[in-house]
Amino acid sequence: MAREKWCCDSMQGASAHRRGRAIFVFADPPSEEGGEVRFWLASRALDYDMIREDPPPVIPPYLALTPSTRQSIAFCPWCGSRLSRFYRRRYTQLLDSELDTEFGSPGSPGSD
């Protein structure tokens, strides 16, 4: 019997929506020093293409809008699976190098 690629349908859906205005999930690969994969729950209030514009859009201060944010997670928010265990050999499906520009790499200035 083949092993499931996703811990649940909601996790698969959240991963698929990482380019839009949505709540989504992604991962950062282990560091070269043998660190662990980091999993993130993130949200974006503006379309991905708008955030990448040069120059970026000006947000009036009275809106108090955070264009995007992320929080490190250890468990799937929908089914409770331990992410480091379930995605031990499957984490690459959650990688997205373009998100490094938006959120910063772990350990870089401005990152969590």
DAQUIDA-V321839 format. One line per field, one symbol per residue. ss: DSSP state (H for helix, E for strand, L for the rest). phi: phi as a letter, one per 40 degrees, with the letter a starting at -180 (. if undefined). burial: + if it has 16 or more other ideal C-beta (glycine too) atoms within 10 Angstrom, else -. Layout:
ss = ???
phi = ???
burial = ???
This chain:
ss = LLLLLLLLHHHHHHHHLLLLLLEEEEEELLLLLLLLLEEEEEEELLLHHHHLLLLLLLLLHHHLLLLEEEEEELELLLLLLEHHHHLLLLHHHHELLLHHHHHLLLLLLLLL
phi = .ccccbcaccccccccccbbcacababbcccccgcbcbbbbbabcbddccccdbccccbdcccfbcdaaabcbbbccbbgccccccbdbbcccbcacccdccbgcdgcdgcc
burial = -----+++--+--++--+---+-++++++-------++++++-+-+-+------------------++-+-----+----+-+--++---+--+-+--+--++-++------
